[in-house]
Amino acid sequence: MANKSGKGKVLAAAALSLGMGVFLGSRMGWKKKDKFKMYADKHLAILQLFNQWLITKQEGKSIATYLQKQGIHKIAIYGMGYVGERLYDELKDSDVKVEYAIDKNADGVCADIDIFTPEEELPKVDLIIVTAVYFYNEIERTLKELTDYRISSLEDILYEL
């Protein structure tokens, strides 16, 4: 009789372990799925941004001209990934001076301009242009706590051109 009771405990423990494994595995799967969705949404936002940028270029519109008409002569670029690099390339030979860039991973960015982290003291500029459009609201909140400079997303600028 004791032998049957021991088998029951082993089976119960095995079933419990299996159940916990399935539960934890599915939770990890959902987290992974959420992370993939976030990356997909982020890259879709970047694709749409580049599409709008191309449309404005085809219409003969210029970010530099727009900024100058707004009285903006010195800017900083927040985010030096692909979008930030392209914005820098577009503005570097214009009358709008890119004073510096801001990036959370400042040490890992290789660029022709100074790179600051958001927490560092940021030199005075007329506008900080945020290129990380998917995270714009979070970045804007952080920057507003650290500085009183004007902040705009590149996406908003492109749609205003």
N, C-alpha and C positions, 0 to 999 in steps of 0.2 A: 504494500500500500504506500509506503514511504517513497518508493521508487516512482509511482505515478505522480505523486505530489511534486517531486523534484523535477520531473519532465514538464509538468504544468507551469512551474515557475520559470523554467528555461524558455518554454514556448512564449509565455507572457512577456518575459524580458526581451526575447527576440522580436516579438510583435511590436512592443513599445519602441525598441531601437529602430526598427524599420519605419514605424510611423514618424518618429522624430527625424529620421534621416530624410524621408520624403518631404516633411514639413519644412525643415531647414533648407533642403535643396531647392524647393520651389520658391522659398523666400529669396534665396541667393539668385535664382533665375529671374525673378521679378526685378530685383535690384539691377541686374545686368541688363535686362530689357529696358528699364527706365534710363539707364546710362546711354544705351545705344540710341534710344529715342531722342534724348537730349542732344547727342552729337549730330544726329540726322537733322533735327530742327535747327541747330546752330549752322550747319553747312547749307541748309536751304536758305536761311537768312542771308548768308554770305553770297550765295548764288544770285538771289534776288537783288542784293545790293550791287553786285557787279553788272547785272543786267541793266539796272536803272542808270548806272554810271555810263555804260556803253551807249544807251539811248541818248543821254545828255550830250555825250561827245559827238554822236552822229548828228545831233541838232545844232552843233557848233557852239554849245554852251561851255563855259569854263568855271571851275571852282574858284580859281584865283580871281577872276573878274568879279564874280559874285561876292567874294569875301571883301575885296577892295571897295565895292559899292556899299558894303555894310560898315565901312570904316575899320575893317580888321586888317592889320598889317603884320602882326607878330602872333604866331600860333604855336601850340604844342600839340603833338599827336599822341593820343592814348591808345596803345596797342600796336606793337610793331610786328604783327604777323603779316600775312600776304597783303591784307587790305592796307595796313599802315605803311608798308613798304611802297605800295603803288601810290598812295596819297603823297608820301614824301617825294617820290620820283616826279609826280605831276607838279608839285609846288616848288621844288628846289631851285629851278631856274626862273621863277616868277618874282614879282614884286612883293609877294607875301612871304615873309621870312619864317621858316620853320626853326624856332629857337632851340627846341629839344623834343625828346619823346619821353613818354611815361609808359612803363611796363612793369608788371608784377615780377617778371623774370628778367630784370634789367641786366644781371650778370650774364645771362645766356643770349643776349641780343647783340648782334654785330651790325653796327650802322655807322654812317659818316657823321652822326650828330650825337650830342650827349644824351644819355638815357638815365632817367631817374625812376626810382620806385615811387608809388603814390604817397608813401609815408615821408619821403624826403621833402625838404623845403624846396618848393618849386619857384623858379624865377618868374617874374611878372610877364604875362602875355595877354593879348586881347581876347583870346579864345582858346579853349582846349577842345579839340575835335576827337571824339571817341569813335574809334573804328570797330571796336568789338560790339557790334550792334545787338547781338543776342543777349549780352549781359549789360546793356546800356543802363537800365534803371538802377541796378545794383552799383555800377561804377559811378553813376551820377550822384547817388546818395553818399558814397564814400568820399568823392571829391568835394562835395558841398560841405562835408564835415571838416575838410582839411584846408580849403581855400575859398576865396570869394570870387575867383575868376569865372567868366562866362564859360558855360559848357554846352556843347551841342553834339548830336550824333551826326556822323557823316551821312547816314541815311536821310535824316531830316534835311540836311543841306542839299542833297541831290534831288529830293522831291520839291524843294523850294526854287531850284534853278529855273 
